[in-house]
Amino acid sequence: RKILKEIQSGQFAREFVLENQGGKPVFTAMRRQNKEHPVEEVGKDLRAMFSWLKKV
């Protein structure tokens, strides 16, 4: 509900534009954190075991 209110009020759009104008520091930091999360390494290992995902 909070997110919906932010979208409806235009707050989300304003913050999005400011974030992008400022070089996306928050987005970049979150992306880096998610990439380095241990679950990503586990996912990579599991996907390597799936024969149907291997490139020919």
PDBQT receptor file of N, H, CA, C and O in Angstrom, charges set to zero:
ATOM      1  N   ARG A   1       0.821  -1.199   0.000  1.00  0.00    +0.000 N 
ATOM      2  CA  ARG A   1       0.000   0.000   0.000  1.00  0.00    +0.000 C 
ATOM      3  C   ARG A   1       0.859   1.254   0.000  1.00  0.00    +0.000 C 
ATOM      4  O   ARG A   1       0.529   2.251  -0.642  1.00  0.00    +0.000 OA
ATOM      5  N   LYS A   2       1.973   1.189   0.735  1.00  0.00    +0.000 N 
ATOM      6  H   LYS A   2       2.241   0.379   1.257  1.00  0.00    +0.000 HD
ATOM      7  CA  LYS A   2       2.866   2.343   0.783  1.00  0.00    +0.000 C 
ATOM      8  C   LYS A   2       3.414   2.642  -0.607  1.00  0.00    +0.000 C 
ATOM      9  O   LYS A   2       3.448   3.794  -1.037  1.00  0.00    +0.000 OA
ATOM     10  N   ILE A   3       3.841   1.600  -1.299  1.00  0.00    +0.000 N 
ATOM     11  H   ILE A   3       3.814   0.663  -0.949  1.00  0.00    +0.000 HD
ATOM     12  CA  ILE A   3       4.406   1.770  -2.636  1.00  0.00    +0.000 C 
ATOM     13  C   ILE A   3       3.347   2.328  -3.586  1.00  0.00    +0.000 C 
ATOM     14  O   ILE A   3       3.635   3.218  -4.386  1.00  0.00    +0.000 OA
ATOM     15  N   LEU A   4       2.125   1.804  -3.498  1.00  0.00    +0.000 N 
ATOM     16  H   LEU A   4       1.892   1.080  -2.848  1.00  0.00    +0.000 HD
ATOM     17  CA  LEU A   4       1.048   2.288  -4.352  1.00  0.00    +0.000 C 
ATOM     18  C   LEU A   4       0.808   3.779  -4.123  1.00  0.00    +0.000 C 
ATOM     19  O   LEU A   4       0.622   4.533  -5.078  1.00  0.00    +0.000 OA
ATOM     20  N   LYS A   5       0.813   4.198  -2.874  1.00  0.00    +0.000 N 
ATOM     21  H   LYS A   5       0.964   3.585  -2.098  1.00  0.00    +0.000 HD
ATOM     22  CA  LYS A   5       0.624   5.621  -2.559  1.00  0.00    +0.000 C 
ATOM     23  C   LYS A   5       1.760   6.463  -3.132  1.00  0.00    +0.000 C 
ATOM     24  O   LYS A   5       1.529   7.566  -3.628  1.00  0.00    +0.000 OA
ATOM     25  N   GLU A   6       2.992   5.943  -3.065  1.00  0.00    +0.000 N 
ATOM     26  H   GLU A   6       3.179   5.047  -2.663  1.00  0.00    +0.000 HD
ATOM     27  CA  GLU A   6       4.135   6.669  -3.626  1.00  0.00    +0.000 C 
ATOM     28  C   GLU A   6       3.990   6.821  -5.139  1.00  0.00    +0.000 C 
ATOM     29  O   GLU A   6       4.344   7.858  -5.700  1.00  0.00    +0.000 OA
ATOM     30  N   ILE A   7       3.477   5.802  -5.784  1.00  0.00    +0.000 N 
ATOM     31  H   ILE A   7       3.190   4.960  -5.328  1.00  0.00    +0.000 HD
ATOM     32  CA  ILE A   7       3.282   5.859  -7.236  1.00  0.00    +0.000 C 
ATOM     33  C   ILE A   7       2.164   6.838  -7.574  1.00  0.00    +0.000 C 
ATOM     34  O   ILE A   7       2.312   7.685  -8.455  1.00  0.00    +0.000 OA
ATOM     35  N   GLN A   8       1.049   6.714  -6.867  1.00  0.00    +0.000 N 
ATOM     36  H   GLN A   8       0.929   6.026  -6.152  1.00  0.00    +0.000 HD
ATOM     37  CA  GLN A   8      -0.096   7.573  -7.150  1.00  0.00    +0.000 C 
ATOM     38  C   GLN A   8       0.190   9.043  -6.870  1.00  0.00    +0.000 C 
ATOM     39  O   GLN A   8      -0.318   9.916  -7.574  1.00  0.00    +0.000 OA
ATOM     40  N   SER A   9       0.984   9.321  -5.869  1.00  0.00    +0.000 N 
ATOM     41  H   SER A   9       1.396   8.612  -5.297  1.00  0.00    +0.000 HD
ATOM     42  CA  SER A   9       1.271  10.714  -5.514  1.00  0.00    +0.000 C 
ATOM     43  C   SER A   9       2.342  11.336  -6.411  1.00  0.00    +0.000 C 
ATOM     44  O   SER A   9       2.510  12.555  -6.433  1.00  0.00    +0.000 OA
ATOM     45  N   GLY A  10       3.058  10.497  -7.144  1.00  0.00    +0.000 N 
ATOM     46  H   GLY A  10       2.922   9.507  -7.126  1.00  0.00    +0.000 HD
ATOM     47  CA  GLY A  10       4.138  11.000  -7.986  1.00  0.00    +0.000 C 
ATOM     48  C   GLY A  10       5.479  11.008  -7.269  1.00  0.00    +0.000 C 
ATOM     49  O   GLY A  10       6.499  11.350  -7.868  1.00  0.00    +0.000 OA
ATOM     50  N   GLN A  11       5.489  10.636  -5.993  1.00  0.00    +0.000 N 
ATOM     51  H   GLN A  11       4.660  10.358  -5.507  1.00  0.00    +0.000 HD
ATOM     52  CA  GLN A  11       6.729  10.619  -5.217  1.00  0.00    +0.000 C 
ATOM     53  C   GLN A  11       7.738   9.652  -5.825  1.00  0.00    +0.000 C 
ATOM     54  O   GLN A  11       8.925   9.965  -5.918  1.00  0.00    +0.000 OA
ATOM     55  N   PHE A  12       7.266   8.478  -6.238  1.00  0.00    +0.000 N 
ATOM     56  H   PHE A  12       6.302   8.223  -6.162  1.00  0.00    +0.000 HD
ATOM     57  CA  PHE A  12       8.166   7.486  -6.822  1.00  0.00    +0.000 C 
ATOM     58  C   PHE A  12       8.842   8.047  -8.071  1.00  0.00    +0.000 C 
ATOM     59  O   PHE A  12      10.054   7.914  -8.237  1.00  0.00    +0.000 OA
ATOM     60  N   ALA A  13       8.061   8.674  -8.947  1.00  0.00    +0.000 N 
ATOM     61  H   ALA A  13       7.076   8.783  -8.812  1.00  0.00    +0.000 HD
ATOM     62  CA  ALA A  13       8.614   9.228 -10.188  1.00  0.00    +0.000 C 
ATOM     63  C   ALA A  13       9.643  10.313  -9.891  1.00  0.00    +0.000 C 
ATOM     64  O   ALA A  13      10.695  10.362 -10.529  1.00  0.00    +0.000 OA
ATOM     65  N   ARG A  14       9.348  11.177  -8.931  1.00  0.00    +0.000 N 
ATOM     66  H   ARG A  14       8.494  11.138  -8.413  1.00  0.00    +0.000 HD
ATOM     67  CA  ARG A  14      10.296  12.241  -8.575  1.00  0.00    +0.000 C 
ATOM     68  C   ARG A  14      11.606  11.652  -8.068  1.00  0.00    +0.000 C 
ATOM     69  O   ARG A  14      12.685  12.081  -8.476  1.00  0.00    +0.000 OA
ATOM     70  N   GLU A  15      11.507  10.669  -7.179  1.00  0.00    +0.000 N 
ATOM     71  H   GLU A  15      10.630  10.321  -6.848  1.00  0.00    +0.000 HD
ATOM     72  CA  GLU A  15      12.713  10.037  -6.631  1.00  0.00    +0.000 C 
ATOM     73  C   GLU A  15      13.483   9.291  -7.722  1.00  0.00    +0.000 C 
ATOM     74  O   GLU A  15      14.714   9.297  -7.734  1.00  0.00    +0.000 OA
ATOM     75  N   PHE A  16      12.759   8.658  -8.626  1.00  0.00    +0.000 N 
ATOM     76  H   PHE A  16      11.759   8.654  -8.616  1.00  0.00    +0.000 HD
ATOM     77  CA  PHE A  16      13.385   7.920  -9.722  1.00  0.00    +0.000 C 
ATOM     78  C   PHE A  16      14.189   8.863 -10.611  1.00  0.00    +0.000 C 
ATOM     79  O   PHE A  16      15.331   8.573 -10.966  1.00  0.00    +0.000 OA
ATOM     80  N   VAL A  17      13.586   9.985 -10.965  1.00  0.00    +0.000 N 
ATOM     81  H   VAL A  17      12.658  10.221 -10.677  1.00  0.00    +0.000 HD
ATOM     82  CA  VAL A  17      14.262  10.960 -11.823  1.00  0.00    +0.000 C 
ATOM     83  C   VAL A  17      15.491  11.518 -11.117  1.00  0.00    +0.000 C 
ATOM     84  O   VAL A  17      16.558  11.622 -11.722  1.00  0.00    +0.000 OA
ATOM     85  N   LEU A  18      15.353  11.876  -9.849  1.00  0.00    +0.000 N 
ATOM     86  H   LEU A  18      14.486  11.792  -9.358  1.00  0.00    +0.000 HD
ATOM     87  CA  LEU A  18      16.492  12.416  -9.096  1.00  0.00    +0.000 C 
ATOM     88  C   LEU A  18      17.621  11.395  -8.981  1.00  0.00    +0.000 C 
ATOM     89  O   LEU A  18      18.795  11.743  -9.109  1.00  0.00    +0.000 OA
ATOM     90  N   GLU A  19      17.267  10.147  -8.741  1.00  0.00    +0.000 N 
ATOM     91  H   GLU A  19      16.314   9.864  -8.637  1.00  0.00    +0.000 HD
ATOM     92  CA  GLU A  19      18.264   9.079  -8.634  1.00  0.00    +0.000 C 
ATOM     93  C   GLU A  19      19.045   8.957  -9.941  1.00  0.00    +0.000 C 
ATOM     94  O   GLU A  19      20.272   8.848  -9.927  1.00  0.00    +0.000 OA
ATOM     95  N   ASN A  20      18.344   8.976 -11.051  1.00  0.00    +0.000 N 
ATOM     96  H   ASN A  20      17.348   9.065 -11.063  1.00  0.00    +0.000 HD
ATOM     97  CA  ASN A  20      19.005   8.854 -12.354  1.00  0.00    +0.000 C 
ATOM     98  C   ASN A  20      19.835  10.081 -12.690  1.00  0.00    +0.000 C 
ATOM     99  O   ASN A  20      20.915   9.955 -13.267  1.00  0.00    +0.000 OA
ATOM    100  N   GLN A  21      19.355  11.247 -12.344  1.00  0.00    +0.000 N 
ATOM    101  H   GLN A  21      18.478  11.349 -11.875  1.00  0.00    +0.000 HD
ATOM    102  CA  GLN A  21      20.114  12.473 -12.599  1.00  0.00    +0.000 C 
ATOM    103  C   GLN A  21      21.384  12.513 -11.759  1.00  0.00    +0.000 C 
ATOM    104  O   GLN A  21      22.383  13.114 -12.155  1.00  0.00    +0.000 OA
ATOM    105  N   GLY A  22      21.338  11.873 -10.603  1.00  0.00    +0.000 N 
ATOM    106  H   GLY A  22      20.527  11.385 -10.281  1.00  0.00    +0.000 HD
ATOM    107  CA  GLY A  22      22.488  11.866  -9.702  1.00  0.00    +0.000 C 
ATOM    108  C   GLY A  22      23.462  10.732  -9.950  1.00  0.00    +0.000 C 
ATOM    109  O   GLY A  22      24.374  10.520  -9.151  1.00  0.00    +0.000 OA
ATOM    110  N   GLY A  23      23.290   9.997 -11.039  1.00  0.00    +0.000 N 
ATOM    111  H   GLY A  23      22.549  10.169 -11.688  1.00  0.00    +0.000 HD
ATOM    112  CA  GLY A  23      24.229   8.927 -11.368  1.00  0.00    +0.000 C 
ATOM    113  C   GLY A  23      23.866   7.571 -10.796  1.00  0.00    +0.000 C 
ATOM    114  O   GLY A  23      24.697   6.662 -10.813  1.00  0.00    +0.000 OA
ATOM    115  N   LYS A  24      22.668   7.405 -10.294  1.00  0.00    +0.000 N 
ATOM    116  H   LYS A  24      21.993   8.143 -10.280  1.00  0.00    +0.000 HD
ATOM    117  CA  LYS A  24      22.139   6.132  -9.770  1.00  0.00    +0.000 C 
ATOM    118  C   LYS A  24      22.974   5.524  -8.637  1.00  0.00    +0.000 C 
ATOM    119  O   LYS A  24      23.248   4.325  -8.676  1.00  0.00    +0.000 OA
ATOM    120  N   PRO A  25      23.383   6.297  -7.641  1.00  0.00    +0.000 N 
ATOM    121  CA  PRO A  25      24.222   5.730  -6.582  1.00  0.00    +0.000 C 
ATOM    122  C   PRO A  25      23.513   4.668  -5.739  1.00  0.00    +0.000 C 
ATOM    123  O   PRO A  25      24.119   3.659  -5.380  1.00  0.00    +0.000 OA
ATOM    124  N   VAL A  26      22.245   4.885  -5.425  1.00  0.00    +0.000 N 
ATOM    125  H   VAL A  26      21.752   5.705  -5.717  1.00  0.00    +0.000 HD
ATOM    126  CA  VAL A  26      21.515   3.916  -4.594  1.00  0.00    +0.000 C 
ATOM    127  C   VAL A  26      21.257   2.644  -5.393  1.00  0.00    +0.000 C 
ATOM    128  O   VAL A  26      21.451   1.537  -4.891  1.00  0.00    +0.000 OA
ATOM    129  N   PHE A  27      20.819   2.807  -6.634  1.00  0.00    +0.000 N 
ATOM    130  H   PHE A  27      20.661   3.707  -7.041  1.00  0.00    +0.000 HD
ATOM    131  CA  PHE A  27      20.557   1.654  -7.496  1.00  0.00    +0.000 C 
ATOM    132  C   PHE A  27      21.817   0.821  -7.701  1.00  0.00    +0.000 C 
ATOM    133  O   PHE A  27      21.780  -0.406  -7.612  1.00  0.00    +0.000 OA
ATOM    134  N   THR A  28      22.920   1.490  -7.973  1.00  0.00    +0.000 N 
ATOM    135  H   THR A  28      22.950   2.487  -8.044  1.00  0.00    +0.000 HD
ATOM    136  CA  THR A  28      24.192   0.799  -8.206  1.00  0.00    +0.000 C 
ATOM    137  C   THR A  28      24.641   0.039  -6.961  1.00  0.00    +0.000 C 
ATOM    138  O   THR A  28      25.123  -1.090  -7.059  1.00  0.00    +0.000 OA
ATOM    139  N   ALA A  29      24.485   0.652  -5.802  1.00  0.00    +0.000 N 
ATOM    140  H   ALA A  29      24.094   1.569  -5.723  1.00  0.00    +0.000 HD
ATOM    141  CA  ALA A  29      24.873  -0.005  -4.549  1.00  0.00    +0.000 C 
ATOM    142  C   ALA A  29      24.005  -1.232  -4.291  1.00  0.00    +0.000 C 
ATOM    143  O   ALA A  29      24.516  -2.281  -3.897  1.00  0.00    +0.000 OA
ATOM    144  N   MET A  30      22.696  -1.110  -4.509  1.00  0.00    +0.000 N 
ATOM    145  H   MET A  30      22.280  -0.259  -4.829  1.00  0.00    +0.000 HD
ATOM    146  CA  MET A  30      21.799  -2.255  -4.301  1.00  0.00    +0.000 C 
ATOM    147  C   MET A  30      22.123  -3.373  -5.280  1.00  0.00    +0.000 C 
ATOM    148  O   MET A  30      22.102  -4.548  -4.916  1.00  0.00    +0.000 OA
ATOM    149  N   ARG A  31      22.420  -3.008  -6.516  1.00  0.00    +0.000 N 
ATOM    150  H   ARG A  31      22.437  -2.053  -6.811  1.00  0.00    +0.000 HD
ATOM    151  CA  ARG A  31      22.750  -4.007  -7.529  1.00  0.00    +0.000 C 
ATOM    152  C   ARG A  31      24.023  -4.763  -7.147  1.00  0.00    +0.000 C 
ATOM    153  O   ARG A  31      24.098  -5.982  -7.297  1.00  0.00    +0.000 OA
ATOM    154  N   ARG A  32      25.013  -4.035  -6.657  1.00  0.00    +0.000 N 
ATOM    155  H   ARG A  32      24.952  -3.044  -6.535  1.00  0.00    +0.000 HD
ATOM    156  CA  ARG A  32      26.270  -4.657  -6.242  1.00  0.00    +0.000 C 
ATOM    157  C   ARG A  32      26.027  -5.600  -5.063  1.00  0.00    +0.000 C 
ATOM    158  O   ARG A  32      26.546  -6.716  -5.043  1.00  0.00    +0.000 OA
ATOM    159  N   GLN A  33      25.242  -5.156  -4.087  1.00  0.00    +0.000 N 
ATOM    160  H   GLN A  33      24.821  -4.250  -4.103  1.00  0.00    +0.000 HD
ATOM    161  CA  GLN A  33      24.944  -5.991  -2.919  1.00  0.00    +0.000 C 
ATOM    162  C   GLN A  33      24.254  -7.281  -3.346  1.00  0.00    +0.000 C 
ATOM    163  O   GLN A  33      24.612  -8.364  -2.884  1.00  0.00    +0.000 OA
ATOM    164  N   ASN A  34      23.267  -7.163  -4.225  1.00  0.00    +0.000 N 
ATOM    165  H   ASN A  34      22.976  -6.283  -4.600  1.00  0.00    +0.000 HD
ATOM    166  CA  ASN A  34      22.538  -8.348  -4.667  1.00  0.00    +0.000 C 
ATOM    167  C   ASN A  34      23.433  -9.300  -5.447  1.00  0.00    +0.000 C 
ATOM    168  O   ASN A  34      23.319 -10.518  -5.306  1.00  0.00    +0.000 OA
ATOM    169  N   LYS A  35      24.317  -8.755  -6.264  1.00  0.00    +0.000 N 
ATOM    170  H   LYS A  35      24.409  -7.766  -6.379  1.00  0.00    +0.000 HD
ATOM    171  CA  LYS A  35      25.220  -9.589  -7.061  1.00  0.00    +0.000 C 
ATOM    172  C   LYS A  35      26.175 -10.380  -6.170  1.00  0.00    +0.000 C 
ATOM    173  O   LYS A  35      26.544 -11.510  -6.491  1.00  0.00    +0.000 OA
ATOM    174  N   GLU A  36      26.568  -9.782  -5.058  1.00  0.00    +0.000 N 
ATOM    175  H   GLU A  36      26.268  -8.864  -4.797  1.00  0.00    +0.000 HD
ATOM    176  CA  GLU A  36      27.531 -10.411  -4.156  1.00  0.00    +0.000 C 
ATOM    177  C   GLU A  36      26.870 -11.277  -3.085  1.00  0.00    +0.000 C 
ATOM    178  O   GLU A  36      27.563 -11.860  -2.251  1.00  0.00    +0.000 OA
ATOM    179  N   HIS A  37      25.549 -11.369  -3.099  1.00  0.00    +0.000 N 
ATOM    180  H   HIS A  37      24.986 -10.896  -3.777  1.00  0.00    +0.000 HD
ATOM    181  CA  HIS A  37      24.835 -12.149  -2.086  1.00  0.00    +0.000 C 
ATOM    182  C   HIS A  37      25.131 -13.639  -2.286  1.00  0.00    +0.000 C 
ATOM    183  O   HIS A  37      25.188 -14.106  -3.424  1.00  0.00    +0.000 OA
ATOM    184  N   PRO A  38      25.319 -14.388  -1.198  1.00  0.00    +0.000 N 
ATOM    185  CA  PRO A  38      25.656 -15.818  -1.306  1.00  0.00    +0.000 C 
ATOM    186  C   PRO A  38      24.648 -16.637  -2.110  1.00  0.00    +0.000 C 
ATOM    187  O   PRO A  38      25.027 -17.617  -2.752  1.00  0.00    +0.000 OA
ATOM    188  N   VAL A  39      23.390 -16.258  -2.086  1.00  0.00    +0.000 N 
ATOM    189  H   VAL A  39      23.082 -15.462  -1.565  1.00  0.00    +0.000 HD
ATOM    190  CA  VAL A  39      22.391 -17.033  -2.824  1.00  0.00    +0.000 C 
ATOM    191  C   VAL A  39      22.669 -16.995  -4.328  1.00  0.00    +0.000 C 
ATOM    192  O   VAL A  39      22.286 -17.922  -5.042  1.00  0.00    +0.000 OA
ATOM    193  N   GLU A  40      23.316 -15.962  -4.815  1.00  0.00    +0.000 N 
ATOM    194  H   GLU A  40      23.627 -15.209  -4.235  1.00  0.00    +0.000 HD
ATOM    195  CA  GLU A  40      23.658 -15.890  -6.232  1.00  0.00    +0.000 C 
ATOM    196  C   GLU A  40      24.690 -16.949  -6.602  1.00  0.00    +0.000 C 
ATOM    197  O   GLU A  40      24.611 -17.543  -7.677  1.00  0.00    +0.000 OA
ATOM    198  N   GLU A  41      25.641 -17.185  -5.734  1.00  0.00    +0.000 N 
ATOM    199  H   GLU A  41      25.705 -16.703  -4.861  1.00  0.00    +0.000 HD
ATOM    200  CA  GLU A  41      26.654 -18.219  -5.987  1.00  0.00    +0.000 C 
ATOM    201  C   GLU A  41      26.012 -19.602  -5.981  1.00  0.00    +0.000 C 
ATOM    202  O   GLU A  41      26.339 -20.445  -6.817  1.00  0.00    +0.000 OA
ATOM    203  N   VAL A  42      25.102 -19.837  -5.041  1.00  0.00    +0.000 N 
ATOM    204  H   VAL A  42      24.836 -19.153  -4.362  1.00  0.00    +0.000 HD
ATOM    205  CA  VAL A  42      24.394 -21.119  -4.978  1.00  0.00    +0.000 C 
ATOM    206  C   VAL A  42      23.579 -21.314  -6.253  1.00  0.00    +0.000 C 
ATOM    207  O   VAL A  42      23.579 -22.397  -6.840  1.00  0.00    +0.000 OA
ATOM    208  N   GLY A  43      22.884 -20.258  -6.678  1.00  0.00    +0.000 N 
ATOM    209  H   GLY A  43      22.883 -19.379  -6.201  1.00  0.00    +0.000 HD
ATOM    210  CA  GLY A  43      22.096 -20.337  -7.907  1.00  0.00    +0.000 C 
ATOM    211  C   GLY A  43      22.958 -20.660  -9.111  1.00  0.00    +0.000 C 
ATOM    212  O   GLY A  43      22.573 -21.459  -9.964  1.00  0.00    +0.000 OA
ATOM    213  N   LYS A  44      24.115 -20.042  -9.178  1.00  0.00    +0.000 N 
ATOM    214  H   LYS A  44      24.427 -19.393  -8.485  1.00  0.00    +0.000 HD
ATOM    215  CA  LYS A  44      25.043 -20.295 -10.285  1.00  0.00    +0.000 C 
ATOM    216  C   LYS A  44      25.462 -21.763 -10.292  1.00  0.00    +0.000 C 
ATOM    217  O   LYS A  44      25.489 -22.403 -11.343  1.00  0.00    +0.000 OA
ATOM    218  N   ASP A  45      25.788 -22.290  -9.112  1.00  0.00    +0.000 N 
ATOM    219  H   ASP A  45      25.766 -21.770  -8.258  1.00  0.00    +0.000 HD
ATOM    220  CA  ASP A  45      26.201 -23.693  -9.004  1.00  0.00    +0.000 C 
ATOM    221  C   ASP A  45      25.066 -24.634  -9.401  1.00  0.00    +0.000 C 
ATOM    222  O   ASP A  45      25.287 -25.618 -10.107  1.00  0.00    +0.000 OA
ATOM    223  N   LEU A  46      23.854 -24.330  -8.947  1.00  0.00    +0.000 N 
ATOM    224  H   LEU A  46      23.674 -23.531  -8.374  1.00  0.00    +0.000 HD
ATOM    225  CA  LEU A  46      22.707 -25.179  -9.279  1.00  0.00    +0.000 C 
ATOM    226  C   LEU A  46      22.412 -25.150 -10.776  1.00  0.00    +0.000 C 
ATOM    227  O   LEU A  46      22.163 -26.194 -11.379  1.00  0.00    +0.000 OA
ATOM    228  N   ARG A  47      22.439 -23.976 -11.373  1.00  0.00    +0.000 N 
ATOM    229  H   ARG A  47      22.642 -23.128 -10.883  1.00  0.00    +0.000 HD
ATOM    230  CA  ARG A  47      22.177 -23.879 -12.810  1.00  0.00    +0.000 C 
ATOM    231  C   ARG A  47      23.213 -24.661 -13.615  1.00  0.00    +0.000 C 
ATOM    232  O   ARG A  47      22.890 -25.203 -14.672  1.00  0.00    +0.000 OA
ATOM    233  N   ALA A  48      24.434 -24.723 -13.135  1.00  0.00    +0.000 N 
ATOM    234  H   ALA A  48      24.696 -24.283 -12.276  1.00  0.00    +0.000 HD
ATOM    235  CA  ALA A  48      25.483 -25.473 -13.824  1.00  0.00    +0.000 C 
ATOM    236  C   ALA A  48      25.178 -26.970 -13.845  1.00  0.00    +0.000 C 
ATOM    237  O   ALA A  48      25.665 -27.688 -14.718  1.00  0.00    +0.000 OA
ATOM    238  N   MET A  49      24.383 -27.442 -12.899  1.00  0.00    +0.000 N 
ATOM    239  H   MET A  49      23.987 -26.858 -12.190  1.00  0.00    +0.000 HD
ATOM    240  CA  MET A  49      24.032 -28.862 -12.822  1.00  0.00    +0.000 C 
ATOM    241  C   MET A  49      22.879 -29.238 -13.753  1.00  0.00    +0.000 C 
ATOM    242  O   MET A  49      22.660 -30.422 -14.006  1.00  0.00    +0.000 OA
ATOM    243  N   PHE A  50      22.150 -28.269 -14.259  1.00  0.00    +0.000 N 
ATOM    244  H   PHE A  50      22.327 -27.307 -14.053  1.00  0.00    +0.000 HD
ATOM    245  CA  PHE A  50      20.990 -28.547 -15.103  1.00  0.00    +0.000 C 
ATOM    246  C   PHE A  50      21.446 -28.734 -16.546  1.00  0.00    +0.000 C 
ATOM    247  O   PHE A  50      21.821 -27.775 -17.220  1.00  0.00    +0.000 OA
ATOM    248  N   SER A  51      21.408 -29.982 -17.009  1.00  0.00    +0.000 N 
ATOM    249  H   SER A  51      21.103 -30.761 -16.461  1.00  0.00    +0.000 HD
ATOM    250  CA  SER A  51      21.904 -30.288 -18.351  1.00  0.00    +0.000 C 
ATOM    251  C   SER A  51      21.124 -29.546 -19.432  1.00  0.00    +0.000 C 
ATOM    252  O   SER A  51      21.698 -29.202 -20.465  1.00  0.00    +0.000 OA
ATOM    253  N   TRP A  52      19.846 -29.292 -19.227  1.00  0.00    +0.000 N 
ATOM    254  H   TRP A  52      19.379 -29.571 -18.388  1.00  0.00    +0.000 HD
ATOM    255  CA  TRP A  52      19.034 -28.634 -20.248  1.00  0.00    +0.000 C 
ATOM    256  C   TRP A  52      19.340 -27.142 -20.381  1.00  0.00    +0.000 C 
ATOM    257  O   TRP A  52      18.861 -26.492 -21.310  1.00  0.00    +0.000 OA
ATOM    258  N   LEU A  53      20.132 -26.602 -19.463  1.00  0.00    +0.000 N 
ATOM    259  H   LEU A  53      20.522 -27.130 -18.709  1.00  0.00    +0.000 HD
ATOM    260  CA  LEU A  53      20.517 -25.199 -19.548  1.00  0.00    +0.000 C 
ATOM    261  C   LEU A  53      21.880 -25.003 -20.203  1.00  0.00    +0.000 C 
ATOM    262  O   LEU A  53      22.275 -23.877 -20.506  1.00  0.00    +0.000 OA
ATOM    263  N   LYS A  54      22.591 -26.098 -20.419  1.00  0.00    +0.000 N 
ATOM    264  H   LYS A  54      22.270 -27.013 -20.174  1.00  0.00    +0.000 HD
ATOM    265  CA  LYS A  54      23.932 -25.990 -20.989  1.00  0.00    +0.000 C 
ATOM    266  C   LYS A  54      23.860 -25.581 -22.450  1.00  0.00    +0.000 C 
ATOM    267  O   LYS A  54      23.037 -26.086 -23.214  1.00  0.00    +0.000 OA
ATOM    268  N   LYS A  55      24.740 -24.654 -22.826  1.00  0.00    +0.000 N 
ATOM    269  H   LYS A  55      25.408 -24.244 -22.206  1.00  0.00    +0.000 HD
ATOM    270  CA  LYS A  55      24.781 -24.187 -24.210  1.00  0.00    +0.000 C 
ATOM    271  C   LYS A  55      25.472 -25.225 -25.071  1.00  0.00    +0.000 C 
ATOM    272  O   LYS A  55      26.430 -25.869 -24.642  1.00  0.00    +0.000 OA
ATOM    273  N   VAL A  56      24.987 -25.377 -26.267  1.00  0.00    +0.000 N 
ATOM    274  H   VAL A  56      24.210 -24.853 -26.615  1.00  0.00    +0.000 HD
ATOM    275  CA  VAL A  56      25.527 -26.373 -27.197  1.00  0.00    +0.000 C 
ATOM    276  C   VAL A  56      26.678 -25.795 -27.968  1.00  0.00    +0.000 C 
ATOM    277  O   VAL A  56      27.268 -26.479 -28.803  1.00  0.00    +0.000 OA
TER     278      VAL A  56
